[in-house]
Amino acid sequence: MKAFGPVPSRRLGRSIGINNIPAKICSYTCVYCQIGRSLKMMAGRDTFYDPEELFRDVRDKVMDARKAGEDIDFLTFVPDGEPTLDVNLGKEIELLRSIGIKIAVITNASLIWMQDVRKDLANADWVSLKVDAVDEKVWRKVDRPHRSLKLDLILEGMLEFSVQFSGDLVTETMLVAGINDGEENLDNVARFLGRLNPSKSYISIPTRPPSEAWVEPPSEDVMGRAYHMFKTGVKDVEYLIGYEGNAFAFTGNVEQDILGITSVHPMREDAVLEFLNRAHVDWSVIDSLLERGEIKETIYNGKKFYLRKFRNF
C-alpha cells in the first residue's frame, strides 16, 4: 500500500501520504518515533518499488479521494521510514508532477550530504528537514542514527541545500525532556537555524505514542525558551504541539484505508470512531484487524491509539 489518506496535517492541510519504502526501514531509530523502533537500519540508497507502480497507486488514490469529494493540498512523501533512502525518489516526484498537486517531502535529512539526494529533493515544492540537535552526543542520544552517518556532513549538506532550493524549506525540531531540551543544545540549534534560513521552523513535542515509553515532552518554560531562542535567527517559528483533528478521509476500502493511515499516523480512538461513522461501518472492522494482528492498541497521555503492527525482518 503506497498511498493513503487524505489525512489532516498541521503543516500541509489535507495530504495524500506516499509510502515509497517498505515498513520501518530507516537511517534513524529515534527515541520518540510514533511508529516504533526501526526494523531495519541502513544509510545507503536502494531500489524498493517500481516508480510507475507507485505513480499509479498515488494517482488512483487521488481519483478515489476526488470522487469522494475530498480536498487535497499536497502529495507528501512521509513513509514509515526515511524517504530519501529510495534511489528513485527524484523520478517518482517527476512522474507525480502530471497529477497537478504540490509535492512535499518530510525527511530526517540524514542523507542530504549526498549530492543526488539534494538534487532529488530540489524537485519538490516543500521540504521539511529534521534538526533535533547539532551536537554529536545529543544527536546520537535522541535520533540514534546509523553508525556510519556523520553529523558534520549532514549539517553541511543542509546548508548547501538551503542555498540551491527554490521551494518552501522548513525545519522541525522535536524536543524530548532531559535529552535535547537543554539550554546549550537549544542555543546551538538556534544558531544553526539562523544560518540555514528556513521559511519556518517548527518546534514539536511527542503527541502520539513514542517508541520508548520513558519519552516525555519538555516543560512549558522550556518550550517558551526554545521559541524565543529560535526567533533570534528565524523570522517564523511555530509550535507543532496540537492535535491535528479527526478529518481522516474514507476513499472506498475501510480496512485498507485504516491500515494505510495507521502505518505512519497512529489514530486516536475518537478519530477511528469518526472515520467508521463516515464509512457507515461498525467497530467490528477494528476488532477483526486486532484479532488478525494487523493493528495494535496502546495508551499514551490517557488517550487510546491504534497503530499498524509491523512484522520483524
C-alpha positions in Angstrom: 0.0 0.0 0.0 1.9 3.0 -1.3 -0.7 5.8 -0.9 -3.0 6.7 1.9 -5.4 9.4 3.0 -6.1 12.2 2.6 -5.1 12.8 6.2 -5.2 16.1 8.2 -1.8 17.7 8.5 -0.9 20.5 10.9 1.6 21.8 8.3 0.1 20.9 4.9 -3.7 20.9 5.2 -5.1 17.8 3.5 -2.4 15.5 2.4 -2.2 12.2 0.4 0.6 10.3 2.1 3.1 8.4 0.0 4.9 5.3 1.3 7.9 4.9 -1.0 9.8 2.4 1.1 8.8 -0.8 3.0 7.8 -0.6 6.6 10.3 0.7 9.1 13.4 0.9 7.0 15.2 4.0 8.3 18.6 5.6 8.9 17.5 6.6 12.4 15.6 4.9 15.2 14.5 8.0 17.1 13.5 7.6 20.7 10.3 9.5 20.0 9.2 7.8 16.8 5.4 7.3 16.7 5.6 4.0 14.8 8.2 2.3 16.9 11.8 1.3 16.5 13.3 0.8 13.1 13.1 -2.8 12.0 16.0 -2.4 9.5 18.6 0.4 9.6 20.5 1.5 6.5 22.4 4.6 5.3 22.7 3.8 1.6 20.2 4.4 -1.1 18.4 1.4 -2.8 15.5 0.5 -5.1 12.3 -0.6 -3.3 9.3 -0.1 -5.6 8.8 0.4 -9.3 8.3 4.2 -9.8 5.5 3.6 -12.4 3.6 1.4 -9.9 4.0 3.9 -7.1 2.7 6.6 -9.5 -0.4 4.6 -10.4 -1.2 3.9 -6.7 -1.0 7.6 -5.9 -3.0 8.6 -9.0 -5.7 6.1 -8.1 -5.8 7.3 -4.5 -6.2 10.9 -5.7 -9.0 9.8 -8.1 -10.8 7.9 -5.3 -10.4 10.9 -2.9 -11.8 13.4 -5.5 -14.8 11.1 -6.2 -15.5 11.1 -2.5 -15.4 14.9 -2.5 -12.2 15.1 -0.6 -9.9 18.1 -0.9 -6.1 17.5 -1.5 -3.5 20.2 -0.8 -0.3 18.1 -1.1 1.1 14.8 -2.2 3.5 14.1 0.7 6.4 11.6 0.9 6.0 10.6 4.5 6.7 6.9 4.7 7.2 4.7 7.8 10.9 5.2 7.4 13.3 7.6 5.6 12.1 8.6 2.1 15.5 9.6 0.7 16.7 6.0 1.0 14.7 5.5 -2.1 17.1 5.9 -5.1 14.0 6.5 -7.3 12.7 9.5 -5.3 13.6 12.0 -8.0 11.9 10.0 -10.8 8.8 9.5 -8.6 8.5 13.2 -8.0 8.8 13.8 -11.7 6.1 11.3 -12.5 3.7 12.8 -9.9 4.0 16.3 -11.4 1.4 15.3 -14.0 -1.3 15.0 -11.3 -1.1 18.7 -10.7 -0.9 18.8 -6.9 2.0 20.3 -4.9 4.6 17.8 -3.7 6.1 17.7 -0.2 8.9 15.6 1.3 9.3 15.1 5.1 12.9 13.9 5.7 15.2 13.4 8.6 17.9 14.9 6.4 20.4 12.1 7.2 21.4 11.6 3.6 21.3 15.2 2.5 25.1 15.2 2.4 24.7 13.2 -0.8 24.6 15.3 -4.0 22.0 13.1 -5.7 19.7 13.3 -2.6 19.9 17.1 -2.7 19.1 17.0 -6.5 16.0 14.8 -5.9 14.7 17.0 -3.1 15.2 20.1 -5.1 12.4 18.9 -7.4 9.8 19.1 -4.6 7.7 22.2 -3.7 8.0 21.9 0.1 10.7 20.1 2.1 11.0 19.6 5.8 14.4 18.9 7.4 14.8 17.4 10.9 17.1 19.4 13.2 16.9 17.9 16.6 20.5 18.6 17.6 23.7 19.9 16.2 25.9 18.4 18.9 27.1 14.9 18.1 26.4 13.4 21.5 23.0 14.8 21.8 22.1 13.8 18.2 23.1 10.2 18.8 21.0 10.1 22.0 17.8 11.5 20.5 17.9 10.3 16.9 20.0 7.2 17.3 21.4 7.3 13.8 23.0 4.5 11.7 26.6 4.2 12.9 28.1 5.2 9.5 26.4 8.6 9.5 28.4 11.8 10.4 26.6 14.8 11.7 29.0 17.4 10.4 28.4 16.2 6.8 24.7 16.3 7.3 24.7 19.8 8.6 26.9 20.9 5.8 24.5 19.2 3.3 21.6 21.1 4.8 23.3 24.4 4.3 24.2 23.6 0.7 20.6 22.5 0.0 19.2 25.7 1.6 21.1 27.8 -1.0 20.0 25.8 -4.0 16.4 25.0 -3.1 13.8 27.4 -4.7 10.8 25.9 -2.9 9.5 26.2 0.6 12.1 25.0 3.1 11.1 24.3 6.7 12.6 22.6 9.7 11.3 20.6 12.6 12.9 20.2 16.0 11.4 17.5 18.2 12.2 18.2 21.9 12.4 15.4 24.4 12.7 16.2 28.1 16.2 15.6 29.5 17.7 14.7 26.1 17.8 17.7 23.7 16.0 20.4 25.6 19.0 21.8 27.5 19.8 25.5 27.0 23.2 24.8 25.3 21.6 22.5 22.7 18.7 24.9 22.1 21.2 27.8 21.6 23.3 25.7 19.2 20.3 24.7 17.2 19.0 28.3 17.1 22.4 29.5 15.7 22.4 26.8 13.1 18.8 27.6 12.0 19.9 31.2 11.6 22.5 30.1 9.1 20.0 27.7 7.4 17.4 30.5 7.0 14.3 28.3 6.5 10.9 30.0 5.8 9.6 28.5 9.0 10.9 26.4 11.9 8.6 24.1 13.8 9.1 23.1 17.4 7.4 19.9 18.2 6.8 17.5 21.1 5.7 13.9 21.2 1.9 13.9 20.9 1.5 10.2 19.9 2.8 7.0 21.5 6.7 7.1 21.2 8.9 4.1 20.6 10.4 4.5 24.1 7.9 4.6 26.9 10.1 6.9 29.0 10.0 9.7 26.5 8.3 12.9 27.9 7.8 16.3 26.5 9.7 19.3 27.9 8.1 21.8 30.4 6.2 24.8 29.2 9.0 27.0 30.4 11.5 25.1 28.2 9.1 25.4 25.2 8.9 29.1 25.7 12.6 29.5 25.9 13.1 27.4 22.8 10.7 29.6 20.9 12.4 32.8 21.8 15.8 31.4 21.1 14.8 30.2 17.7 13.2 33.5 16.9 16.6 35.2 17.1 17.6 33.6 13.8 14.3 32.6 12.1 11.5 35.0 11.3 8.7 32.5 11.5 8.7 30.0 14.4 5.7 27.9 15.2 4.8 25.3 17.8 3.7 21.9 16.4 2.1 20.6 19.5 -1.6 20.4 19.0 -3.9 17.6 17.9 -4.4 17.7 14.1 -8.0 16.6 14.2 -10.1 13.6 13.1 -10.7 14.5 9.5 -9.3 11.3 8.0 -10.7 10.5 4.6 -12.6 7.4 3.6 -11.9 6.5 0.0 -13.5 3.2 -0.5 -11.9 0.2 1.3 -12.2 0.7 5.1 -9.6 -1.9 6.1 -7.1 -0.7 3.6 -7.6 2.9 4.5 -7.1 2.3 8.2 -4.0 0.1 7.6 -2.6 2.8 5.3 -3.2 5.6 7.7 -2.0 3.8 10.9 1.2 2.6 9.2 2.6 6.2 9.6 -0.1 8.0 11.6 -1.4 6.4 14.8 -5.1 7.2 15.1 -6.8 8.2 18.4 -9.9 6.2 19.4 -12.2 9.2 18.7 -10.7 9.6 15.3 -11.3 5.9 14.5 -14.9 6.2 15.6 -15.5 9.2 13.5 -13.8 7.6 10.5 -16.0 4.4 10.8 -19.2 6.5 11.1 -18.3 8.3 7.9 -17.7 4.9 6.2 -21.0 3.6 7.6 -19.4 0.6 9.3 -19.2 -0.5 12.9 -16.4 -1.3 15.3 -16.2 -4.9 14.2 -13.7 -3.8 11.5 -11.3 -2.8 14.2 -11.9 -6.0 16.2 -11.1 -8.0 13.1 -7.9 -6.1 12.5 -6.8 -6.5 16.1 -7.6 -10.3 16.1 -5.6 -10.8 12.9 -2.6 -8.9 14.4 -2.8 -6.2 11.7 -3.0 -3.3 14.2 -2.4 -2.8 17.9 -3.9 -0.7 20.7 -1.8 1.4 23.0 -2.4 4.2 25.6 -0.5 7.5 25.6 -1.2 10.5 27.8 -4.5 9.0 28.8 -5.7 8.6 25.2 -6.2 5.3 23.4 -4.4 5.0 20.0 -4.4 2.4 17.2 -1.4 1.8 15.0 -0.2 -0.6 12.4 1.6 -3.7 13.7 4.8 -4.3 11.7 6.4 -7.7 11.4 10.2 -8.0 12.0 12.5 -8.8 9.1 
